[in-house]
Amino acid sequence: MEIDRPARGFRTVSFVVTVAGLAVIIVTLGVMVVLATGRAAGETDEPTRDGLVRLAYVSMVLLGLAVVLLGWVVARHLGRRMRSIQRDLHHEPTPYVDAWSEAGRRAKAPEEDSESER
Protein backbone atom coordinates (compact mmCIF):
# COMPACT_ATOMS: atom_id res chain seq x y z
CA MET A 1 0.00 0.00 0.00
CA GLU A 2 1.54 3.26 -1.10
CA ILE A 3 0.82 6.57 0.54
CA ASP A 4 0.21 9.45 -1.84
CA ARG A 5 2.06 12.67 -1.28
CA PRO A 6 -0.53 15.44 -0.90
CA ALA A 7 1.95 18.11 -1.99
CA ARG A 8 2.04 16.80 -5.56
CA GLY A 9 -1.45 18.11 -6.33
CA PHE A 10 -0.69 21.47 -4.76
CA ARG A 11 2.49 21.78 -6.82
CA THR A 12 0.55 21.11 -10.01
CA VAL A 13 -2.08 23.71 -9.16
CA SER A 14 0.62 26.21 -8.23
CA PHE A 15 2.43 25.49 -11.50
CA VAL A 16 -0.71 25.97 -13.60
CA VAL A 17 -1.63 29.22 -11.85
CA THR A 18 1.91 30.58 -12.24
CA VAL A 19 2.12 29.64 -15.92
CA ALA A 20 -1.32 31.12 -16.61
CA GLY A 21 -0.40 34.36 -14.85
CA LEU A 22 2.88 34.65 -16.73
CA ALA A 23 1.11 33.89 -20.02
CA VAL A 24 -1.37 36.72 -19.39
CA ILE A 25 1.51 39.08 -18.56
CA ILE A 26 3.39 38.05 -21.72
CA VAL A 27 0.35 38.58 -23.95
CA THR A 28 -0.42 41.95 -22.35
CA LEU A 29 3.15 43.17 -22.73
CA GLY A 30 3.26 41.93 -26.32
CA VAL A 31 0.12 43.88 -27.14
CA MET A 32 1.61 46.97 -25.46
CA VAL A 33 4.77 46.67 -27.58
CA VAL A 34 2.80 46.30 -30.81
CA LEU A 35 0.44 49.16 -30.02
CA ALA A 36 3.20 51.51 -28.82
CA THR A 37 5.46 50.88 -31.83
CA GLY A 38 2.56 51.15 -34.27
CA ARG A 39 1.41 54.39 -32.74
CA ALA A 40 4.98 55.77 -32.54
CA ALA A 41 5.55 55.06 -36.24
CA GLY A 42 2.71 57.34 -37.26
CA GLU A 43 3.27 60.04 -34.64
CA THR A 44 4.63 63.41 -35.83
CA ASP A 45 4.92 65.08 -32.42
CA GLU A 46 8.49 64.44 -31.15
CA PRO A 47 7.82 64.27 -27.34
CA THR A 48 4.85 61.94 -27.81
CA ARG A 49 6.84 59.69 -30.12
CA ASP A 50 9.75 59.54 -27.64
CA GLY A 51 7.31 58.60 -24.86
CA LEU A 52 5.80 55.84 -26.97
CA VAL A 53 9.24 54.52 -27.91
CA ARG A 54 10.24 54.46 -24.21
CA LEU A 55 7.00 52.66 -23.37
CA ALA A 56 7.70 50.09 -26.08
CA TYR A 57 11.30 49.66 -24.84
CA VAL A 58 10.23 49.13 -21.22
CA SER A 59 7.51 46.75 -22.35
CA MET A 60 10.02 44.72 -24.38
CA VAL A 61 12.40 44.49 -21.41
CA LEU A 62 9.57 43.32 -19.14
CA LEU A 63 8.39 40.93 -21.84
CA GLY A 64 11.87 39.38 -22.03
CA LEU A 65 11.98 39.07 -18.24
CA ALA A 66 8.56 37.38 -18.20
CA VAL A 67 9.65 34.90 -20.88
CA VAL A 68 12.80 34.06 -18.88
CA LEU A 69 10.70 33.56 -15.74
CA LEU A 70 8.28 31.34 -17.64
CA GLY A 71 11.16 29.23 -18.94
CA TRP A 72 12.60 28.92 -15.44
CA VAL A 73 9.24 27.87 -13.95
CA VAL A 74 8.68 25.25 -16.64
CA ALA A 75 12.24 23.90 -16.38
CA ARG A 76 12.00 23.68 -12.59
CA HIS A 77 8.65 21.90 -12.77
CA LEU A 78 9.91 19.41 -15.36
CA GLY A 79 13.09 18.79 -13.35
CA ARG A 80 11.10 18.01 -10.21
CA ARG A 81 8.74 15.84 -12.20
CA MET A 82 11.61 13.84 -13.72
CA ARG A 83 13.23 13.32 -10.29
CA SER A 84 9.89 12.16 -8.92
CA ILE A 85 9.45 9.69 -11.77
CA GLN A 86 13.00 8.37 -11.33
CA ARG A 87 12.46 7.99 -7.59
CA ASP A 88 9.24 6.07 -8.18
CA LEU A 89 10.90 3.78 -10.72
CA HIS A 90 13.74 2.85 -8.37
CA HIS A 91 11.49 2.46 -5.33
CA GLU A 92 11.37 -1.02 -3.87
CA PRO A 93 8.26 -1.81 -1.86
CA THR A 94 8.71 -2.35 1.86
CA PRO A 95 8.40 -6.02 2.83
CA TYR A 96 5.29 -7.01 4.77
CA VAL A 97 5.73 -7.29 8.52
CA ASP A 98 3.00 -8.48 10.85
CA ALA A 99 2.92 -5.66 13.39
CA TRP A 100 1.04 -7.62 16.05
CA SER A 101 3.49 -10.53 16.13
CA GLU A 102 6.41 -8.10 16.08
CA ALA A 103 4.91 -6.19 19.03
CA GLY A 104 4.36 -9.44 20.91
CA ARG A 105 7.95 -10.50 20.27
CA ARG A 106 9.28 -7.19 21.54
CA ALA A 107 7.05 -7.00 24.58
CA LYS A 108 8.45 -8.69 27.65
CA ALA A 109 6.47 -9.75 30.65
CA PRO A 110 7.45 -7.84 33.77
CA GLU A 111 9.71 -9.83 36.03
CA GLU A 112 8.09 -10.81 39.28
CA ASP A 113 9.85 -9.95 42.50
CA SER A 114 10.53 -12.75 44.86
CA GLU A 115 9.44 -10.52 47.76
CA SER A 116 5.97 -9.94 46.34
CA GLU A 117 5.28 -13.69 46.26
CA ARG A 118 5.72 -14.01 50.01
QUIBELMO-V727864 format. One line per field, one symbol per residue. ss: DSSP state (H for helix, E for strand, - for the rest). phi: phi as a letter, one per 40 degrees, with the letter a starting at -180 (. if undefined). psi: psi as a letter, one per 30 degrees, with the letter a starting at -180 (. if undefined). A space follows every 50 residues. Layout:
BEGIN
ss: ???
phi: ???
psi: ???
END
This chain:
BEGIN
ss: ------HHHHHHHHHHHHHHHHHHHHHHHHHHHHHHHHHHH----HHHHH HHHHHHHHHHHHHHHHHHHHHHHHHHHHHHHHHHHHHHH---------HH HHHHHH-------HHHH-
phi: .bcccccccccccccccccccccccccccccccccccccccccccdcccc cccccccccccccccccccccccccccccccccccccccccbccccbccc cccccccbcccccccccc
psi: kkkkkffeeeeeeeeeeeeeeeeeeeeeeeeeeeeeeeeeegkfkeeeee eeeeeeeeeeeeeeeeeeeeeeeeeeeeeeeeeeeeeeegkkkklkkjee eeeeefkkkkkkkfeff.
END
